[in-house]
Structure formats: structure tokens, C-alpha cells
Amino acid sequence: MTQYPAAYIAFRVYEDSINEVGVANVTLPDITNKAVTIMGSGMMGDVSVPIMGMIENMTMGMKFLSHASPGTFSMFLEQRKHQIELRVAEEYWDIEDAEIGMWPNKYVMIARPKSMKSGTIAPAAASDSSGEFDVYLYAAYRDGQELWYIDKRNMTFRVNGKDYMADVRKALGYS
């Protein structure tokens, strides 16, 4: 059975796994490795080397329909950590059976607000209010199986079940 993703059908946003957030659009964090530049004897110019498991700052964006809704903008303005969970229905196409199906996906982030933009108010228009969040933990799951789990505060970087920081934690004396 060969399945290819087709499109996101719909999703819901939750805060602290219980508060359903109103209508929002989300920009997921980029995952960028920190890198050092090596140059010297035996090298033909500079070489950029990504450092295993060391991740640049991750940010997430969220757009809201209103900045006055107590379940969205003002809740995320609270100066505390927020566990943000996206529950996603993604359609796939099974090319062998010529059938469609659906994967349940979940994205989990622990984040704090970095900036909040109140947006504009105009007749017959939704607000363009938005927030940007610094992300400390970022995990993704498909059909209950972990795809990746990045926890910057606890030095964990797992992808498809392999923990790339396990030896580093062991070398540093973490249990």
C-alpha cells in the first residue's frame, strides 16, 4: 500500500490540551541546526558544519480573527509557558488501491509569547491580529507514532525513534 499526502482537511488548536482556541492559522517552527565554520590547513576554503542536535531558536506564528477574543489573543498574551497542540486531519491518496484515507496528525509545542500584533480594524473584515512565539519543545506525531521530538531545555532530539543527544547527555552526566 503506497500512500501519498494530498491535503490538510481541517485542524483544531488547543492550549494546555483543554482550551480550544478559536479560529487561527498557524505557521509551524523551522528546524535549523546551529553550524560552525571550519577553515585551516587541509581545507579548501571554509566549510560549514552543522552541530548535531544543536538547534537555532524556533518560532511559531499564529494569526487570529480577532484580537478581542478572550480565548485567543489575550490568553496567548499571558506571560507564561503555553502548551499549544494542533490536531490535524490530513487526507492521503493510496495509489495502488486508488482510494483516499485520512491520517490523524498532532503537533505539540511548548512556547512563550514573543510578540503580539493587535492588527487592524476595518468594516466587514476579520482582524489580522497575530502572535509570534519562542518554541522550546516541538513534537510531531502521525497516527499516534512519534515522528520527531525536540526538547531544547532537556537536550532531547529524537527523529524516527533515534535520540541524537543521548550520548551527549550521557557524557555530561545526565541520567
Backbone as CSV, one residue per row, in Angstrom:
resi,resn,N_x,N_y,N_z,CA_x,CA_y,CA_z,C_x,C_y,C_z
1,MET,0.857,-1.172,0.000,0.000,0.000,0.000,0.903,1.234,0.000
2,THR,0.813,2.055,-1.043,1.611,3.271,-1.170,0.710,4.474,-0.981
3,GLN,0.987,5.239,0.065,0.145,6.384,0.410,0.931,7.676,0.231
4,TYR,0.291,8.628,-0.426,0.892,9.940,-0.615,-0.012,10.995,0.001
5,PRO,0.567,11.982,0.687,-0.256,13.041,1.250,-0.956,13.833,0.154
6,ALA,-2.193,14.231,0.431,-2.958,15.033,-0.528,-3.139,16.456,-0.011
7,ALA,-3.757,16.597,1.172,-4.015,17.933,1.712,-4.477,17.827,3.156
8,TYR,-4.329,18.927,3.880,-4.929,19.005,5.208,-6.422,19.224,5.018
9,ILE,-7.231,18.435,5.718,-8.680,18.592,5.637,-9.125,19.694,6.588
10,ALA,-8.724,19.575,7.841,-9.074,20.571,8.862,-8.160,20.366,10.062
11,PHE,-8.156,21.350,10.968,-7.389,21.196,12.200,-8.017,22.053,13.294
12,ARG,-7.659,21.715,14.527,-8.081,22.489,15.691,-6.853,22.804,16.523
13,VAL,-6.892,23.945,17.189,-5.803,24.381,18.049,-6.280,24.307,19.490
14,TYR,-5.438,23.714,20.342,-5.735,23.633,21.768,-4.588,24.263,22.541
15,GLU,-4.923,24.872,23.653,-3.935,25.436,24.558,-4.020,24.650,25.852
16,ASP,-2.893,24.178,26.345,-2.811,23.322,27.540,-3.694,22.083,27.407
17,SER,-3.874,21.589,26.195,-4.616,20.364,25.855,-6.104,20.402,26.178
18,ILE,-6.607,21.521,26.706,-8.030,21.557,27.053,-8.774,22.755,26.479
19,ASN,-8.137,23.891,26.404,-8.811,25.098,25.919,-8.762,25.124,24.404
20,GLU,-9.909,24.922,23.784,-9.911,25.006,22.329,-9.834,26.467,21.929
21,VAL,-8.864,26.756,21.100,-8.649,28.119,20.633,-9.617,28.377,19.488
22,GLY,-10.052,29.620,19.346,-10.931,29.976,18.237,-10.228,29.781,16.906
23,VAL,-10.740,30.381,15.891,-10.199,30.226,14.546,-8.794,30.825,14.490
24,ALA,-7.857,30.042,13.997,-6.472,30.509,13.895,-5.799,29.834,12.706
25,ASN,-4.804,30.493,12.167,-3.895,29.907,11.194,-2.522,29.849,11.850
26,VAL,-1.797,28.764,11.641,-0.542,28.555,12.345,0.597,28.358,11.349
27,THR,1.724,29.002,11.625,2.960,28.756,10.898,3.868,27.965,11.827
28,LEU,4.156,26.731,11.446,4.964,25.844,12.284,6.422,26.305,12.326
29,PRO,7.149,25.923,13.383,8.545,26.334,13.514,9.449,25.714,12.451
30,ASP,10.458,26.470,12.053,11.551,25.931,11.241,12.529,25.236,12.186
31,ILE,13.150,24.168,11.718,14.165,23.459,12.492,15.486,23.658,11.765
32,THR,16.375,24.454,12.359,17.642,24.802,11.737,18.778,24.445,12.691
33,ASN,19.703,23.619,12.221,20.857,23.271,13.050,21.805,24.455,13.183
34,LYS,22.375,24.617,14.373,23.475,25.562,14.532,24.646,25.018,13.737
35,ALA,25.465,25.898,13.228,26.609,25.466,12.430,27.831,26.293,12.801
36,VAL,28.998,25.687,12.636,30.263,26.399,12.803,30.986,26.375,11.464
37,THR,31.830,27.351,11.262,32.630,27.403,10.047,34.045,26.949,10.384
38,ILE,34.513,25.964,9.645,35.861,25.427,9.850,36.711,25.849,8.664
39,MET,37.925,26.322,8.968,38.871,26.652,7.907,40.274,26.447,8.452
40,GLY,41.172,26.156,7.580,42.554,25.979,8.013,43.282,24.990,7.137
41,SER,44.383,24.491,7.669,45.236,23.566,6.933,44.448,22.348,6.476
42,GLY,44.657,21.960,5.227,43.992,20.796,4.678,42.586,21.067,4.170
43,MET,42.110,22.301,4.288,40.758,22.653,3.851,40.873,23.550,2.617
44,MET,39.930,23.395,1.717,39.895,24.241,0.541,38.845,25.325,0.782
45,GLY,39.198,26.293,1.569,38.268,27.361,1.921,37.463,27.009,3.161
46,ASP,36.365,27.698,3.343,35.522,27.488,4.513,34.583,26.305,4.313
47,VAL,34.313,25.595,5.416,33.340,24.508,5.408,32.379,24.763,6.562
48,SER,31.096,24.800,6.262,30.070,24.964,7.292,29.680,23.576,7.794
49,VAL,29.744,23.368,9.126,29.453,22.069,9.722,28.286,22.218,10.699
50,PRO,27.136,21.616,10.386,26.027,21.631,11.339,26.399,20.816,12.581
51,ILE,26.121,21.348,13.762,26.427,20.678,15.024,25.245,19.794,15.396
52,MET,25.493,18.504,15.534,24.451,17.516,15.777,23.618,17.862,17.013
53,GLY,22.312,17.966,16.795,21.378,18.168,17.897,21.283,19.591,18.418
54,MET,22.120,20.486,17.957,22.067,21.874,18.428,21.194,22.674,17.464
55,ILE,20.105,23.220,17.981,19.072,23.841,17.154,19.032,25.343,17.401
56,GLU,18.927,26.092,16.315,18.715,27.540,16.422,17.359,27.790,17.090
57,ASN,17.121,29.020,17.469,15.841,29.384,18.068,14.695,29.018,17.116
58,MET,13.654,28.409,17.678,12.480,28.049,16.878,11.348,29.013,17.226
59,THR,10.639,29.476,16.221,9.492,30.357,16.442,8.279,29.813,15.703
60,MET,7.120,30.099,16.267,5.852,29.705,15.675,5.009,30.963,15.532
61,GLY,4.257,31.054,14.454,3.355,32.179,14.248,1.910,31.728,14.288
62,MET,1.049,32.598,14.785,-0.374,32.290,14.821,-1.139,33.560,14.463
63,LYS,-2.114,33.427,13.547,-2.973,34.543,13.150,-4.368,34.290,13.691
64,PHE,-5.016,35.341,14.163,-6.331,35.239,14.778,-7.349,36.089,14.022
65,LEU,-8.628,35.735,14.140,-9.691,36.530,13.523,-10.010,37.780,14.320
66,SER,-9.686,37.771,15.616,-9.982,38.932,16.457,-8.936,39.051,17.547
67,HIS,-8.554,40.267,17.879,-7.634,40.440,18.998,-8.400,40.635,20.303
68,ALA,-9.713,40.726,20.234,-10.520,40.945,21.436,-11.113,39.654,21.995
69,SER,-10.903,38.528,21.351,-11.456,37.264,21.827,-10.672,36.775,23.045
70,PRO,-11.351,36.524,24.170,-10.614,36.084,25.358,-9.985,34.700,25.206
71,GLY,-10.476,33.904,24.250,-9.942,32.567,24.058,-8.775,32.508,23.107
72,THR,-8.331,33.638,22.590,-7.203,33.603,21.662,-6.158,34.629,22.057
73,PHE,-6.246,35.804,21.499,-5.190,36.808,21.617,-4.804,37.090,23.063
74,SER,-5.779,37.437,23.907,-5.436,37.823,25.284,-4.917,36.634,26.084
75,MET,-5.421,35.430,25.802,-4.911,34.243,26.509,-3.443,34.017,26.161
76,PHE,-3.101,34.159,24.886,-1.711,33.939,24.487,-0.808,35.114,24.840
77,LEU,-1.379,36.240,25.216,-0.593,37.373,25.689,-0.081,37.141,27.112
78,GLU,-0.708,36.215,27.846,-0.278,35.903,29.212,1.185,35.477,29.203
79,GLN,1.976,36.071,30.090,3.424,35.849,30.133,3.750,34.579,30.910
80,ARG,3.525,33.459,30.264,3.774,32.146,30.853,3.999,31.165,29.720
81,LYS,4.377,29.948,30.069,4.526,28.934,29.023,3.141,28.468,28.602
82,HIS,3.012,28.196,27.337,1.765,27.683,26.771,2.083,26.368,26.070
83,GLN,1.281,25.349,26.337,1.392,24.121,25.553,0.353,24.240,24.449
84,ILE,0.818,24.321,23.230,-0.054,24.505,22.076,-0.085,23.193,21.303
85,GLU,-1.280,22.714,21.056,-1.445,21.430,20.383,-2.322,21.629,19.157
86,LEU,-1.848,21.146,18.028,-2.625,21.172,16.796,-3.055,19.744,16.499
87,ARG,-4.331,19.533,16.364,-4.864,18.223,15.977,-5.348,18.355,14.541
88,VAL,-4.745,17.568,13.661,-4.892,17.762,12.217,-5.438,16.496,11.558
89,ALA,-6.370,16.675,10.644,-6.830,15.589,9.777,-6.210,15.818,8.405
90,GLU,-5.366,14.871,7.977,-4.680,15.005,6.696,-5.129,13.879,5.760
91,GLU,-5.575,14.260,4.589,-6.008,13.276,3.607,-4.805,12.723,2.855
92,TYR,-4.863,11.426,2.574,-3.846,10.826,1.723,-4.512,10.072,0.576
93,TRP,-3.711,9.775,-0.440,-4.161,9.055,-1.615,-3.366,7.756,-1.679
94,ASP,-4.077,6.640,-1.698,-3.452,5.329,-1.852,-3.413,5.023,-3.345
95,ILE,-2.228,5.106,-3.944,-2.145,5.000,-5.405,-2.365,3.581,-5.913
96,GLU,-2.063,2.565,-5.096,-2.257,1.183,-5.553,-3.736,0.811,-5.590
97,ASP,-4.479,1.219,-4.556,-5.902,0.880,-4.485,-6.801,1.980,-5.041
98,ALA,-6.200,3.101,-5.464,-6.958,4.257,-5.972,-8.036,4.679,-4.983
99,GLU,-7.653,4.726,-3.710,-8.566,5.123,-2.634,-7.957,6.278,-1.857
100,ILE,-8.822,6.970,-1.130,-8.341,8.024,-0.239,-8.488,7.549,1.198
101,GLY,-7.760,8.178,2.075,-7.831,7.880,3.501,-7.445,9.115,4.294
102,MET,-7.346,8.967,5.592,-7.043,10.112,6.448,-6.072,9.686,7.544
103,TRP,-5.046,10.517,7.752,-4.120,10.326,8.864,-4.470,11.328,9.960
104,PRO,-4.517,10.901,11.216,-4.610,11.871,12.309,-3.195,12.314,12.688
105,ASN,-2.916,13.585,12.540,-1.610,14.155,12.896,-1.766,15.025,14.128
106,LYS,-0.688,15.147,14.893,-0.697,16.042,16.051,0.664,16.714,16.153
107,TYR,0.643,18.017,16.402,1.852,18.793,16.639,1.732,19.389,18.029
108,VAL,2.769,19.265,18.834,2.766,19.791,20.192,3.955,20.733,20.341
109,MET,3.693,21.924,20.880,4.743,22.888,21.117,4.588,23.475,22.514
110,ILE,5.696,23.667,23.203,5.697,24.458,24.430,6.390,25.750,24.063
111,ALA,5.690,26.850,24.301,6.167,28.129,23.795,5.784,29.256,24.748
112,ARG,6.471,30.370,24.572,6.122,31.608,25.284,5.936,32.710,24.256
113,PRO,5.032,33.663,24.560,4.802,34.737,23.594,6.029,35.629,23.446
114,LYS,6.350,35.909,22.197,7.473,36.790,21.888,6.962,38.165,21.474
115,SER,5.956,38.174,20.611,5.347,39.442,20.207,3.900,39.177,19.817
116,MET,3.060,40.150,20.078,1.644,40.059,19.734,1.279,41.329,18.975
117,LYS,0.655,41.175,17.819,0.246,42.309,16.997,-1.273,42.382,17.001
118,SER,-1.798,43.505,17.435,-3.250,43.681,17.547,-3.943,43.703,16.197
119,GLY,-3.236,44.064,15.155,-3.816,44.058,13.817,-4.627,45.297,13.534
120,THR,-5.497,45.192,12.544,-6.294,46.334,12.113,-7.776,46.044,12.332
121,ILE,-8.525,47.114,12.403,-9.981,47.023,12.478,-10.520,47.745,11.252
122,ALA,-11.349,47.045,10.476,-11.924,47.633,9.269,-13.333,47.084,9.097
123,PRO,-14.219,47.859,8.455,-15.580,47.376,8.241,-15.597,46.102,7.388
124,ALA,-16.462,45.183,7.750,-16.697,43.943,7.002,-15.421,43.149,6.768
125,ALA,-14.545,43.113,7.784,-13.285,42.390,7.648,-12.887,41.761,8.975
126,ALA,-12.246,40.625,8.878,-11.676,39.998,10.076,-10.398,40.731,10.444
127,SER,-10.041,40.670,11.707,-8.798,41.272,12.166,-7.622,40.487,11.611
128,ASP,-6.510,41.131,11.485,-5.290,40.434,11.094,-4.327,40.383,12.285
129,SER,-4.894,40.182,13.477,-4.050,40.102,14.667,-3.240,38.814,14.625
130,SER,-2.073,38.841,15.278,-1.193,37.681,15.215,-0.253,37.653,16.407
131,GLY,0.368,36.519,16.592,1.354,36.365,17.648,2.541,35.568,17.145
132,GLU,3.693,35.850,17.712,4.898,35.079,17.443,5.367,34.512,18.773
133,PHE,5.775,33.244,18.768,6.105,32.536,19.990,7.480,31.898,19.875
134,ASP,8.263,31.977,20.958,9.502,31.214,21.042,9.144,29.807,21.479
135,VAL,9.637,28.818,20.748,9.283,27.416,20.968,10.458,26.694,21.617
136,TYR,10.186,26.031,22.752,11.207,25.285,23.477,11.086,23.780,23.253
137,LEU,9.872,23.309,22.998,9.623,21.899,22.727,8.755,21.833,21.478
138,TYR,9.121,20.937,20.569,8.383,20.789,19.321,8.357,19.306,18.977
139,ALA,7.148,18.744,18.899,6.990,17.320,18.606,5.916,17.137,17.548
140,ALA,6.065,16.080,16.756,5.075,15.759,15.721,4.775,14.266,15.765
141,TYR,3.483,13.952,15.554,3.014,12.570,15.585,2.093,12.332,14.397
142,ARG,2.191,11.147,13.804,1.252,10.736,12.764,0.642,9.417,13.200
143,ASP,-0.675,9.409,13.292,-1.407,8.203,13.668,-0.864,7.613,14.971
144,GLY,-0.511,8.500,15.918,-0.028,8.089,17.234,1.449,7.763,17.302
145,GLN,2.144,7.728,16.179,3.577,7.408,16.171,4.392,8.692,16.133
146,GLU,5.380,8.781,17.032,6.232,9.964,17.101,7.114,10.056,15.863
147,LEU,7.103,11.220,15.211,7.977,11.491,14.072,9.251,12.182,14.548
148,TRP,9.064,13.242,15.334,10.209,13.913,15.952,9.788,14.499,17.283
149,TYR,10.795,14.695,18.132,10.583,15.259,19.461,11.837,16.045,19.787
150,ILE,11.699,17.365,19.823,12.825,18.247,20.112,12.491,19.014,21.383
151,ASP,13.283,18.803,22.426,13.101,19.485,23.709,14.418,20.162,24.047
152,LYS,14.505,21.448,23.759,15.757,22.185,23.931,16.175,22.272,25.393
153,ARG,15.220,22.359,26.305,15.560,22.501,27.725,16.074,21.206,28.336
154,ASN,15.690,20.068,27.780,16.119,18.773,28.323,17.055,18.026,27.380
155,MET,17.632,18.746,26.420,18.634,18.212,25.494,18.184,16.911,24.838
156,THR,16.980,16.920,24.278,16.463,15.745,23.592,16.175,16.103,22.136
157,PHE,16.678,15.282,21.231,16.464,15.472,19.792,16.254,14.087,19.185
158,ARG,14.975,13.650,19.152,14.632,12.335,18.594,13.979,12.515,17.234
159,VAL,14.421,11.702,16.291,13.811,11.665,14.965,13.640,10.197,14.590
160,ASN,12.396,9.812,14.281,12.088,8.428,13.921,12.655,7.431,14.928
161,GLY,12.578,7.782,16.214,12.991,6.880,17.285,14.447,6.959,17.689
162,LYS,15.293,7.643,16.935,16.709,7.766,17.289,16.933,9.071,18.031
163,ASP,17.526,8.975,19.237,17.819,10.147,20.060,19.257,10.583,19.789
164,TYR,19.422,11.642,19.042,20.737,12.116,18.645,21.511,12.782,19.779
165,MET,20.846,13.082,20.877,21.528,13.724,22.006,21.767,12.769,23.174
166,ALA,21.411,11.495,23.051,21.567,10.539,24.159,23.022,10.448,24.610
167,ASP,23.965,10.325,23.679,25.384,10.215,24.043,25.900,11.513,24.660
168,VAL,25.378,12.644,24.190,25.796,13.933,24.759,25.309,14.030,26.212
169,ARG,24.054,13.684,26.466,23.542,13.703,27.842,24.352,12.772,28.734
170,LYS,24.685,11.588,28.214,25.474,10.615,28.988,26.870,11.192,29.297
171,ALA,27.500,11.806,28.307,28.829,12.389,28.506,28.810,13.503,29.549
172,LEU,27.677,14.201,29.656,27.559,15.307,30.605,27.084,14.862,31.981
173,GLY,26.758,13.579,32.114,26.335,13.063,33.415,24.860,13.168,33.702
174,TYR,24.041,13.421,32.673,22.592,13.438,32.852,22.100,11.996,32.946
175,SER,21.055,11.781,33.703,20.533,10.409,33.799,19.593,10.100,32.670
